[in-house]
Amino acid sequence: MTQVDRISGGLINRKETMNFSFNGKSLQGYKGDTLASALLANGIRLVGRSFKYHRPRGIFTSGSEEPNALVELRKGAFKEPNTRATVIELFNRLDAVSQNHKGPLNFDLMAATDLFLSPFVGAGFYYKTFMWPAAFWEKLYEPIIRKSAGLGSLAKLEDPDCYDKGFLHCDILIVGAGPAGLLAALAAGKSGAKVILADEDFLMGGRLNSELFEIDEMLGSDWALKAIQELSSLKNVRIMNRTTIYGSYDHGIFGALERCTDHLESSEGRPRQILWKIYSKKSILAAGAIERPIAFGNNDRPGIMTASSVRSYVNRWGVLPGRQTAIFTNNDDGWATAKVLADRGLEVAAVIDSRNCEPVENIPGTLVIMGSKIVNTTGRKRIKRIILSNGQSITCDCLAVSGGWSPNVHLTCHQGGRPKWDSTLNAFTPGENLPKNMVVSGSANGSFNLQAALRESLKVANIVLTDLDFKKSKIVVPSSSDDSYESSAFWYVKESKKRGWVDFQNDVTVKDIKQSFAEGFRSVEHMKRYTTMGMATDQGKTSNILGLAIMAECTGKTIQDTGTTIFRPPYTPIPLGALAGRSRGKDFRPYRLTPSHKWSEEQGAVFVEVGNWLRAQWFPKKGEKTWRETVDREVVSTRNSVGVCDVTTLGKIDIQGKDSADFLNIVYTNAFGKLPVGKVRYGLMLREDGIAYDDGTTARISKNHFIMTTTTANAVLVFRRLEFVRQCLCPDMDVHIISTTDAWAQFAVAGPNSRRLLEKVIDNEYDISNEKFPFMGCREITVCNGIQARLFRISFSGELAYELAIPTRYGDGLIRQLMEAGKEFDVTPYGTEALGVMRIEKGHAAGNELNGQTTALNLGLEKMINQNKDCIGKILAQRPEMNKEDEMRLVGFRPKNKGDKLVAGAHFLDKGAKEIIENDLGWMSSVCFSPILDDYIGLGFIKNGNQRMGDIVHAYDKMRHNSLDVKICSPHFVDPEGDRVRG
Amino acid sequence: MIIDHPILGPRDASEFVYLGDSSLINRPDPSVEEAAQLFYEYQYLRANIAGPMKELWYHEQGDRSWLVVTRNTITHEITSVELARDVARSMGRTK
């Protein structure tokens, strides 16, 4: 395969040939090529189809601002859509495919959209069409639109690459390694500052690699190479090529994406990309500028490119984009392309300058027409002719368009800064509101002239160095070419009758913008969203200014007054994998394992995620066919003999200090001052607005030492709030707290034989008889011959029960000891499901009941609010609306017809009442099957619940088709008198 | 964002949990007659300032101290960081 459009020269390595494939065709290029330059070298011009109209499109630029040449790169799980051919470094066996066409690229069946449907799919068409009939939307229109939406397609397989994240610190971050960036890096680096120099390109040097500038009598690209070599030798300078600084964040923090292996055939297990968080003291934005096009009829054909990218392909890549290149420009810089081609003996078909001035260069043998415009072009798959406003038609196979340069101000806007319009440069330059400690230099600051850029770069670097208390640099500004840049405010050709494109990627035309104006969407923010201009993956880098300039003209305002939309990170797209880094799969949300986890696994327990915890849900025995069988058995065995459950996950907070009791009195509704040492008390916490927040038990181990428990879900949150109370509300209280959730393994031992079991494990000197250790006691003890432990006699299950705590490292040992000791009692390990059944049978409120909507009164715990002291939530809990006569009360429910299934979430209505919100009496909060009662039971809130014992109401659940009649009863189904727990 | 912890030095904001307006330190006196009104205002009424605001941040991933951070809600510039305990004391809060 010959590279028909390859010419001599360029910064490529012709000794290293690369074989690659595009749309199945085998092609060749060289190391140093991008996919775009290699495609052009092989004579390929048609590379994709546009988003809406499926128009044939070619390579438009040579940089990351490329709107057209988006390809699907690589295959299988590695496939990545929407990759810009202009930035893909060519590698051996590269495989790319064009996007957005049905059938072959050459004959896109969807092109009918352009030829026939275009009148119907202009700006905002989806607000006006596809409306009727309404029923057609879901079945017909939406699927069609969905199919045609988007550009490339995803592999839908897991990303097999791995990505890393890292943190870097520096004195100065320099964004962009063109002439301004390189000079600043030299100055700063040699002055000893810690410098990071980053550039998105693989070859640093910026425009120096694409132009024929001379610096210090060297070719610009050679000067750049020399600078990089010098910088590489400095230990305090970190050079990061292939690294996009994608976002500027608060306080000098930047996000960067380094592409480590995208230029290689395979990543071979190395991180494909690294997402860096860079902390900088100062930053210098030397990100250069981007060339704009001009809008005119059919200005989007393959073969039409920005004038500067034509120079890039010729100079940097040794590629000839056209054998008869025409140039259309509104400024001096477009002429540079004519000069480059002419100097190499390559044909320049014509130079069309919209301005009425003298020709900028002398290009012998070329048709030069000043004060003229292109109104149309022909050549659907590759440009053939340009047609001027006077009707003249000129043959060409490449059209280089220059609409002027726009400083690359993105990073100055990420924190809300607005750029300001410069009417001399006819461009936006960085505004007043720069991110803190950022300065801009070079083309990014509007210093388009190379000598000016270098001078400014050194000046700015020295200011930054001085600010950081470094010595000014001794470097002298290198000498360089000093061309002028005259531009004009000429954005589009009014005389064009055919559509002229503004945003190539989202297919937005001049007509769309005028339509947006006509329909009243006149501010730039409205125009952007109505037309979708600037909303594609290129963020309007080549289109924004054209668009708002056209709108400015429509409204009759200046561009200053029209303003511009701004930008947000990322500057170029980032793969989600890079944002995830290593936090994928199991590492996205690490598991917290209980001390008995290993043992539970050995038993074949089924686990459930409770937040980050894995808790045993039930322990199936051989032969059990359903989970219900298992759970029923666990409940019955525990209530008949003894069961053990790991309750380590519940929050434990150790509270110490002379004012501990006072502290507890603030956070709990009930009083703890008089709680005797060795006793445990149930506590209720309210939010300041009076809503029930959390509950638990708090034990007094010694006079100034309490241990609080919380629900599993709220462990972290309660601790946070306790610290708030301690530091912000009661700063002088002598109280300290620490979370001990992970420090102690804790097991509930419940059932009539629980005491007997524990006596076998607890050392003999501790008498835990009912007389010596009654209900709600706590004690520091030792177990298994001297191992420190704590025993709490509390019950969640309604049985005689204890909780035994031991330092975590003994947790695994203890569960095995308990099981061994419990063999004679047929001890049953039980999980969260059986735990839930038993607490519902007992009538204990839990998370379902403390859902953020219920008060102490609703829960039946209003008497727990001690009237003689303040507590959080007390005042607002007294609000009349929360204390109505018919307040909801927590009660129990059973199906009217035994055996009917209750469902949590059902809402209660009086029998015969209309199913409307005004008749809503409350809801069912918890439900389970009780093997003890052999029936479904539930807890729930219902108005006047206390007065309605025995009433039948309707539990309404239309969504799940589970409505049924239920009977109101006491919530305490098992051990209502508390005989068991006190036994 | 970087929060300059008064004891630990500059820390990334991701180590912290944000609560809200530091006026939450001024919990009203429940014993006064107009307590209900004061608590209602304390709980529900907030000034939403475009400019410097004093906020409560909790160093959950660090030393568990609560901080009062004076931060400009427009520019995000942080001009002061104090231990909330010190601020609470200076406001007369004790036990």
Interface residues (C-beta under 8 A of the other chain):
Chain A: Y249 D250 H251 G252 I253 Y279 Q415 G416 K436 D659 D662 E688 D689 V716 R720 E723 F724 Q727 C728 L729 C730 P731 D732 M733 D870 K874 I875 L876 Q878 R879
Chain B: M1 I2 V17 L19 L24 I25 R27 P28 P30 S31 A35 A36 F39 Y40 Y42 Q43 L56 Y58 E60 R64 S65 W66 I74 T75 H76 E77 I78 L83 A84 R85 V87 A88 R89 R93 T94 K95
